[in-house]
């Protein structure tokens, strides 16, 4: 009789873990996280199978259902309840493959040249130079929306006398947090098998979220003491 691990490997053949799903879909949907994936499961957008150990496993049909649901949510702002109904109706009629989202109203991710970045963020050249020289931002040929958001925040802070050099410790703190996560996942990261790497990919964002929550609470507590 096959052992339990052997049975699980057989049952999971061709199926993907959460980490593997994220690896496939996050290039197209950067905001997708393991937490959001679980939320979509709760909302009935996808129903993965489970191994005997309780791990979620996603089929190719699950991936396509997720891709379509996320596209409808991102490009057409449909509520999840409506998306679920559309997906369920299409599946019931056997026409899942025939569901074609209407033409996207969301533009492709934009890239900004240096001058466009400065204009979009309302920043002066010196502020960007300072941000790059202090390591707060990386010099690039073109920049993303995230770069615009970051530089715009630097503009707001600069108005209050908080310069990029003052924020160098925040960047260093982020690197230390990543090192902390790396240490916590060291046992998984040392392994070379796909399952271990997928598990590490699944756990890393969760740990980062927990660290972010703790940091936020520390800041709120310090502000409360400052303003009391």
C-alpha positions as CSV (number, residue, x, y, z in Angstrom):
1,X,0.0,0.0,0.0
2,X,1.4,3.4,-0.9
3,X,2.6,5.6,1.9
4,X,0.7,8.9,2.6
5,X,3.5,11.1,1.1
6,X,3.5,8.9,-2.0
7,X,-0.3,9.1,-2.3
8,X,-0.1,12.9,-1.9
9,X,2.5,13.2,-4.7
10,X,0.4,11.0,-7.0
11,X,-2.8,13.0,-6.2
12,X,-1.0,16.3,-6.7
13,X,0.6,15.4,-10.0
14,X,0.1,18.3,-12.4
15,X,-1.3,20.6,-9.7
16,X,0.3,23.8,-8.4
17,X,0.9,25.1,-4.9
18,X,0.0,28.7,-3.8
19,X,3.6,29.7,-4.4
20,X,3.6,28.3,-7.9
21,X,0.3,30.0,-8.7
22,X,1.8,33.3,-7.5
23,X,4.8,32.8,-9.7
24,X,2.6,32.3,-12.7
25,X,0.1,35.1,-12.1
26,X,2.0,37.9,-10.3
27,X,3.8,39.1,-13.5
28,X,0.3,39.8,-14.8
29,X,-1.3,40.8,-11.5
30,X,1.4,42.3,-9.2
31,X,-1.0,42.9,-6.4
32,X,-1.8,39.2,-6.0
33,X,-0.6,37.8,-2.7
34,X,-1.1,34.5,-0.9
35,X,-3.5,36.3,1.5
36,X,-5.5,37.7,-1.5
37,X,-5.5,34.2,-3.0
38,X,-7.0,32.8,0.1
39,X,-9.6,35.6,0.2
40,X,-10.6,34.8,-3.4
41,X,-11.1,31.2,-2.3
42,X,-13.3,32.3,0.6
43,X,-15.3,34.4,-1.9
44,X,-15.8,31.4,-4.2
45,X,-13.7,32.7,-7.1
46,X,-11.7,29.5,-7.0
47,X,-11.9,26.3,-5.1
48,X,-8.6,24.5,-5.0
49,X,-8.3,20.9,-3.9
50,X,-6.5,19.9,-0.7
51,X,-3.9,17.3,0.0
52,X,-4.3,15.0,3.0
53,X,-1.9,17.4,4.8
54,X,-4.2,20.3,4.1
55,X,-2.1,22.1,1.4
56,X,-4.0,23.8,-1.4
57,X,-3.5,22.5,-4.9
58,X,-4.6,24.4,-8.0
59,X,-5.4,22.8,-11.4
60,X,-5.0,24.5,-14.7
61,X,-8.7,25.2,-14.7
62,X,-8.3,26.9,-11.4
63,X,-5.5,29.1,-12.9
64,X,-7.7,30.1,-15.8
65,X,-10.6,30.9,-13.6
66,X,-8.4,33.0,-11.4
67,X,-6.9,34.8,-14.4
68,X,-10.3,35.6,-15.7
69,X,-11.7,36.7,-12.4
70,X,-8.7,38.9,-11.6
71,X,-8.9,40.5,-15.1
72,X,-12.6,41.3,-14.6
73,X,-11.8,42.8,-11.2
74,X,-8.8,44.8,-12.4
75,X,-9.9,46.1,-15.8
76,X,-13.7,46.3,-15.3
77,X,-14.1,46.9,-11.6
78,X,-16.7,44.2,-11.2
79,X,-17.5,43.2,-7.6
80,X,-16.4,39.7,-6.6
81,X,-20.0,38.5,-6.2
82,X,-20.8,39.4,-9.8
83,X,-17.6,37.8,-11.0
84,X,-18.3,34.6,-9.1
85,X,-21.8,34.4,-10.6
86,X,-20.5,34.9,-14.1
87,X,-17.8,32.3,-13.7
88,X,-20.3,29.8,-12.1
89,X,-22.9,30.3,-14.8
90,X,-20.2,29.8,-17.5
91,X,-18.9,26.6,-15.9
92,X,-22.4,25.2,-15.4
93,X,-23.1,25.7,-19.1
94,X,-19.8,24.3,-20.1
95,X,-18.8,27.6,-21.8
96,X,-16.0,28.7,-19.5
97,X,-13.6,29.0,-22.4
98,X,-16.1,31.2,-24.2
99,X,-16.0,33.9,-21.5
100,X,-14.2,36.8,-23.1
101,X,-13.8,40.0,-21.0
102,X,-14.8,43.2,-22.7
103,X,-12.0,45.2,-24.1
104,X,-9.8,46.4,-21.2
105,X,-10.3,50.0,-20.0
106,X,-7.1,49.8,-18.0
107,X,-4.0,51.0,-19.8
108,X,-0.8,49.0,-20.0
109,X,1.6,49.7,-17.1
110,X,3.3,53.0,-18.0
111,X,7.0,53.6,-17.9
112,X,8.3,57.1,-17.3
113,X,11.5,58.7,-18.6
114,X,13.4,60.9,-16.1
115,X,11.7,64.1,-17.2
116,X,8.3,62.5,-17.2
117,X,8.9,61.1,-13.7
118,X,9.8,64.6,-12.4
119,X,6.8,66.1,-14.0
120,X,4.4,63.4,-12.7
121,X,5.7,63.6,-9.2
122,X,6.1,67.4,-9.1
123,X,9.7,67.0,-8.1
124,X,12.8,69.0,-8.9
125,X,15.9,67.3,-10.5
126,X,18.0,67.8,-7.3
127,X,15.5,65.9,-5.2
128,X,15.7,62.9,-7.5
129,X,19.5,63.2,-7.6
130,X,19.6,63.2,-3.8
131,X,17.2,60.2,-3.6
132,X,19.4,58.2,-6.0
133,X,22.7,59.2,-4.4
134,X,21.5,58.2,-0.9
135,X,20.1,54.9,-2.1
136,X,16.5,55.7,-1.4
137,X,15.8,55.2,-5.2
138,X,17.6,53.4,-7.9
139,X,18.7,55.1,-11.1
140,X,16.9,53.6,-14.1
141,X,16.4,54.4,-17.7
142,X,12.6,54.3,-17.2
143,X,10.6,54.3,-14.1
144,X,7.3,52.7,-12.9
145,X,4.2,54.0,-11.2
146,X,5.7,52.9,-7.9
147,X,8.6,55.3,-8.6
148,X,6.2,58.1,-9.2
149,X,4.4,57.4,-5.9
150,X,7.7,57.2,-4.0
151,X,9.1,60.4,-5.5
152,X,5.8,62.2,-4.9
153,X,6.0,61.1,-1.2
154,X,9.6,62.4,-1.1
155,X,8.3,65.8,-2.4
156,X,5.8,66.0,0.4
157,X,8.4,65.1,3.1
158,X,10.9,67.5,1.7
159,X,8.4,70.3,2.2
160,X,8.7,69.6,6.0
161,X,12.5,69.4,6.0
162,X,12.7,65.6,5.7
163,X,15.3,65.0,3.0
164,X,16.1,61.7,1.2
165,X,19.3,61.4,3.4
166,X,17.1,61.3,6.4
167,X,15.2,58.3,5.0
168,X,18.3,56.2,4.3
169,X,17.7,54.3,7.5
170,X,14.2,53.3,6.3
171,X,15.8,51.6,3.2
172,X,18.4,50.0,5.4
173,X,15.6,48.9,7.8
174,X,13.7,47.3,4.9
175,X,16.9,45.4,4.0
176,X,17.2,44.2,7.6
177,X,13.6,43.0,7.5
178,X,14.3,41.0,4.4
179,X,17.4,39.5,6.1
180,X,15.2,38.6,9.0
181,X,12.7,36.8,6.7
182,X,15.6,35.1,4.9
183,X,16.8,33.8,8.3
184,X,13.3,32.5,9.2
185,X,13.1,30.7,5.9
186,X,16.7,29.5,5.7
187,X,15.8,25.9,6.1
188,X,13.4,26.1,3.1
189,X,15.8,28.3,1.0
190,X,18.6,25.8,1.4
191,X,16.6,23.2,-0.3
192,X,16.6,23.0,-4.1
193,X,13.3,21.2,-4.7
194,X,10.4,23.1,-6.2
195,X,8.0,22.4,-3.3
196,X,10.4,24.0,-0.8
197,X,11.0,27.1,-3.0
198,X,7.2,27.4,-3.6
199,X,6.6,27.2,0.2
200,X,9.2,29.9,0.8
201,X,7.6,32.1,-1.9
202,X,4.2,31.6,-0.1
203,X,5.5,32.3,3.4
204,X,7.8,35.3,2.6
205,X,4.9,37.8,1.9
206,X,3.0,36.6,4.9
207,X,6.0,37.2,7.2
208,X,6.6,40.6,5.6
209,X,3.0,41.5,6.3
210,X,3.3,40.5,9.9
211,X,6.5,42.6,10.3
212,X,4.7,45.5,8.6
213,X,1.9,45.2,11.1
214,X,4.3,45.3,14.1
215,X,6.2,48.2,12.7
216,X,2.9,50.1,12.2
217,X,1.9,49.5,15.8
218,X,5.3,50.7,17.0
219,X,4.9,53.9,15.0
220,X,1.4,54.5,16.3
221,X,2.5,53.9,19.9
222,X,5.4,56.3,19.5
223,X,3.1,59.0,17.9
224,X,0.6,58.6,20.7
225,X,3.4,59.2,23.3
226,X,4.6,62.2,21.2
227,X,1.2,63.8,21.1
228,X,0.1,63.0,24.6
